[in-house]
């Protein structure tokens, strides 16, 4: 065995005292004369350069971090950590601290880490062979090393730092989004490097994103707890920006993958959230799987439903508008003295969409059979236990299911109803289900004799008909909801829209959207009152309706404000570029590989903040096309510039891909 | 140098092909490429003495695809790859590694003792003076004992005493080497690697131009820094600036005038000459140089 490649111990020890400064390179010449002097100079410079290159890389053992290469996971597990590289490198996994291949390679190159594979320390040459997959991977590593050498902190692109426009608007990006305990799962990997790495990436990405969304939902309203005991709570819609949870651990460095169609749909759904209005938000947990339709797959465990919006838009709603005040309703009932007891009441005041409040613990026997249903009992009055609420479950397909109640208000047990038994309400609903050729009628056979006796066919028909409108569809009672007017729950909070209530300008006006300061609030109120003046003034035909002039009288203070009113907003450009985004094939979309934090920017793994730049590494020395540039520069809704890195024969060239906004030539218009 | 002669083994470069790229990992090969074969390449590693900077880089030396093809064509290098590097090390290599690490540690222990001894010998006079002063101070207390000590105060005794105090170099203080090239490469079996460059028409044009300029005894490197394909040096790039920027075009007639102006402005601003290279109808490389001259009458 030739050990000449091993530097002797003596040389290593002597090398500790070597000069660590860079030698000064002499001036270069522009013309060659071929003289002897020039030859001597060339030889001297080459020899000096050779000596520099031949110096060994060494480090004292106690200052050397060690790790081992995990081939299956494609990561380096850190065995002994020294130095400060962990502050911005690596990721927590279930088997310990691990480094990504490019990070480990860079640390080997700079002489800060020794990676062993099979108990033998890897040289840089072998490490590159083992850790890098192909030429593009090599290019990515070169870009990483080039940026790291200059002092930047380069991390893999973190998708959970990407926010939609709405999230930026409500300020969620200013707060901690990581969740404690989110770790890469590397234990027990048996598959190939690539498959495992991709699987791990996708899982963690979705998991992290789901956690982000979960936290977002928590901000909207308190969660209802575990899905095993679902119950609905009424919550006020809060746009609170309080950061939830305890101190977070290290976030995952999740490389960006192309968004799956599922992810796209989910983000579209999130964008729909601002359209929810109304006062009461109900957090509804999804039922256990055995109670759901066979093919339904709930996306999330808890759904947020605006009760008033639901009622307003639901065709099945039959609730009179004054029903929302439950207390009032009960008082009315009590006063009217119309218990829903079996003996007295022929009327069947069913099918009001009551939403349950907090689950009460005092329940009857049938509740033990159907633990998922919550019933609120009027305490102290046994006769009033007929007051029953329906539990509404709103699943993805917006199917409304009702539970079957008999006239006594007793819920039919599952044994009584039978597995396939549908309530009379449900079967009526199924008229509109295309899958059902004929509606299945209420299975009276499933009832026991006692209940069947009590069941009145006429009553059944009346009930059915009362919920059938002219078209024969299940709909609200006539006169129950007037869709031509704004419903009361929408106007309730808008005092100035009620004709009978005088408008007090001194009171605090409630705005629809969140404001960040008093100044902004006052500005908005001022604009609103100015709008009102315009709408009531002599030019009201101009100012009423959906189409209004671009420039308002308040803007006539300067040319700049007039121009800003005329200018195209960025959102419209971005949204028009959505067309281009869709036209550009998915496989042509540029992948963002790294987030870069400049050397002067403080970086913390637990709270990294927005990166200084995002880097995409081009393939095969190609430059990005205009379509790709447009797509990548409009993909993110923040001001982080996108930089394209092109590696040409080992040289890294960086090109900024972010569009510029040219200043408007105001002077030319004056 | 006769380009047709096949060089001897000691002048053969071991060109390691990995991920469709050629690198030189050995300093000997790098110097051979620079001095004998006029192949410059580009250093992409970290410099051992100062890794956290990008002005002066270290091994490995990455070669242009044209350079690799030229070396292979002329027979100056062998394209090799090592399959065993991707696998777990053999038991032979494992044992050798442990032995060599152990040996290195023991060598360091011995070297540490030698270094300390040299330090002592350098400072023995200073130590002697200090000890003598102490003895003088204690003379008044007990003159008999002090006289005895004074007689024993010699250079050899001082050196011997200081040497006795030397402790063995602890393990955590030993110096570990981190290798750039695989130190066990001589024990691995090299396998001939495939190299298919050039394949496309543009690649073939570029290689033809590269080879032609190289055969005119010029040095070439990548020209991406100045927007060209190659940079041509009159001598070794260690001592000389580039004089030409070569741009390979398929058809000289189809060159856009605006592009021509921008290329030539860049070249002139950096004190170089723009050269457009193409293949003529006979397959020979033809060149056309352009220089931007300010209008004397404006």
Contacts between the chains, C-beta under 8 A, distances in Angstrom:
chain1	res1	chain2	res2	distance
A	1	B	96	5.0
A	1	B	184	7.7
A	1	B	186	7.8
A	1	B	187	6.4
A	2	B	186	4.9
A	3	B	96	8.0
A	3	B	100	5.7
A	3	B	183	7.8
A	5	B	179	7.2
A	5	B	181	6.8
A	5	B	183	4.0
A	5	B	184	8.0
A	5	B	185	7.5
A	5	B	186	7.9
A	6	B	100	5.2
A	6	B	104	6.7
A	6	B	177	7.2
A	6	B	183	5.7
A	7	B	104	7.9
A	7	B	177	5.4
A	8	B	104	7.1
A	8	B	107	5.6
A	9	B	103	7.5
A	9	B	104	4.5
A	9	B	105	6.7
A	9	B	106	7.0
A	9	B	107	2.8
A	9	B	108	3.7
A	9	B	109	7.8
A	9	B	110	7.5
A	9	B	111	5.6
A	9	B	175	7.6
A	10	B	107	5.7
A	10	B	108	7.4
A	10	B	110	7.6
A	10	B	111	4.0
A	10	B	114	7.9
A	12	B	104	7.0
A	12	B	108	6.6
A	12	B	175	4.3
A	12	B	177	6.0
A	13	B	108	5.2
A	13	B	111	4.6
A	13	B	112	6.3
A	13	B	115	6.8
A	13	B	175	6.0
A	14	B	111	7.4
A	15	B	175	7.5
A	16	B	175	6.5
A	18	B	49	6.8
A	19	B	49	7.3
A	20	B	49	5.1
A	20	B	50	6.2
A	21	B	49	7.8
A	21	B	50	7.4
A	22	B	47	7.7
A	22	B	49	7.6
A	22	B	50	5.4
A	22	B	53	7.2
A	22	B	55	7.3
A	22	B	56	5.6
A	25	B	56	7.9
A	28	B	239	6.0
A	28	B	240	5.8
A	28	B	241	5.0
A	29	B	235	7.7
A	29	B	239	5.9
A	29	B	240	5.3
A	29	B	241	7.1
A	30	B	240	7.0
A	30	B	241	5.1
A	30	B	243	7.0
A	30	B	271	7.2
A	31	B	234	6.5
A	31	B	240	8.0
A	32	B	234	3.8
A	32	B	235	4.1
A	32	B	240	5.9
A	38	B	235	6.7
A	38	B	239	6.6
A	41	B	239	5.5
A	42	B	235	6.8
A	42	B	236	4.6
A	42	B	238	6.0
A	42	B	239	5.0
A	45	B	236	7.7
A	45	B	238	4.2
A	45	B	239	6.1
A	46	B	31	6.7
A	46	B	34	5.8
A	46	B	35	6.4
A	46	B	236	7.1
A	46	B	238	5.8
A	49	B	238	6.7
A	50	B	27	5.8
A	50	B	30	7.2
A	50	B	31	5.1
A	52	B	47	6.6
A	52	B	48	7.8
A	52	B	49	7.0
A	52	B	56	7.6
A	52	B	58	7.6
A	53	B	27	5.3
A	53	B	30	6.7
A	53	B	43	7.8
A	53	B	47	7.8
A	53	B	48	7.9
A	53	B	58	5.7
A	53	B	59	5.5
A	54	B	27	4.6
A	55	B	48	4.5
A	55	B	49	5.8
A	56	B	48	6.5
A	56	B	177	5.2
A	57	B	48	4.5
A	57	B	177	6.7
A	57	B	178	4.3
A	57	B	179	7.6
A	57	B	180	6.8
A	58	B	175	4.9
A	58	B	176	6.5
A	58	B	177	5.0
A	58	B	178	6.9
A	59	B	175	7.2
A	59	B	176	5.9
A	59	B	178	6.8
A	60	B	172	7.7
A	60	B	173	6.2
A	60	B	174	7.4
A	60	B	175	5.9
A	60	B	176	7.5
A	61	B	171	6.7
A	61	B	172	5.1
A	61	B	173	6.9
A	61	B	174	5.2
A	61	B	175	7.4
A	61	B	176	5.3
A	62	B	172	4.1
A	62	B	173	6.9
A	64	B	176	5.5
A	108	B	178	6.4
A	109	B	45	5.9
A	109	B	46	4.5
A	109	B	51	6.8
A	110	B	46	5.2
A	110	B	51	3.8
A	110	B	52	6.6
A	111	B	46	7.7
A	111	B	48	7.0
A	111	B	51	6.4
A	111	B	178	4.9
A	114	B	176	6.6
A	114	B	178	6.3
A	117	B	88	6.7
A	117	B	89	7.1
A	118	B	88	4.0
A	118	B	89	4.7
A	118	B	94	6.7
A	119	B	89	7.7
A	119	B	94	5.8
A	119	B	97	7.8
A	120	B	89	4.3
A	120	B	93	6.1
A	120	B	94	5.6
A	120	B	97	4.8
A	121	B	97	7.2
A	121	B	178	7.5
A	121	B	179	7.5
A	123	B	178	7.7
A	123	B	179	3.7
A	123	B	180	6.4
A	123	B	181	6.2
A	123	B	182	4.5
A	123	B	183	6.4
A	124	B	45	6.9
A	124	B	60	7.6
A	124	B	178	7.6
A	124	B	179	6.9
A	124	B	180	4.8
A	124	B	181	7.7
A	125	B	16	7.4
A	125	B	23	8.0
A	125	B	25	5.1
A	125	B	60	7.1
A	125	B	85	7.3
A	125	B	179	7.8
A	125	B	180	6.7
A	125	B	181	5.3
A	125	B	182	4.8
A	125	B	185	7.8
A	126	B	85	4.8
A	126	B	182	5.0
A	128	B	18	7.0
A	129	B	18	5.6
A	129	B	82	7.4
A	129	B	85	4.6
A	129	B	86	5.7
A	130	B	85	6.9
A	130	B	86	5.7
A	132	B	19	6.4
A	133	B	19	7.9
A	134	B	19	5.7
A	134	B	20	8.0
A	135	B	19	4.8
A	135	B	20	5.1
A	135	B	21	6.3
A	137	B	19	7.5
A	138	B	19	5.2
A	138	B	21	6.6
A	142	B	44	6.4
A	145	B	44	8.0
A	145	B	46	7.7
A	146	B	54	6.3
A	149	B	46	7.2
A	149	B	51	7.4
A	149	B	52	5.8
A	149	B	53	6.2
A	149	B	54	4.6
A	150	B	54	6.2
A	151	B	52	7.3
A	648	B	222	6.3
A	648	B	224	4.3
A	649	B	42	6.0
A	649	B	62	6.6
A	649	B	64	5.3
A	649	B	65	7.9
A	649	B	222	4.6
A	649	B	224	7.2
A	650	B	42	4.3
A	650	B	44	4.5
A	650	B	62	4.0
A	651	B	42	6.4
A	651	B	222	6.5
A	651	B	224	5.8
A	651	B	225	7.1
A	653	B	224	6.5
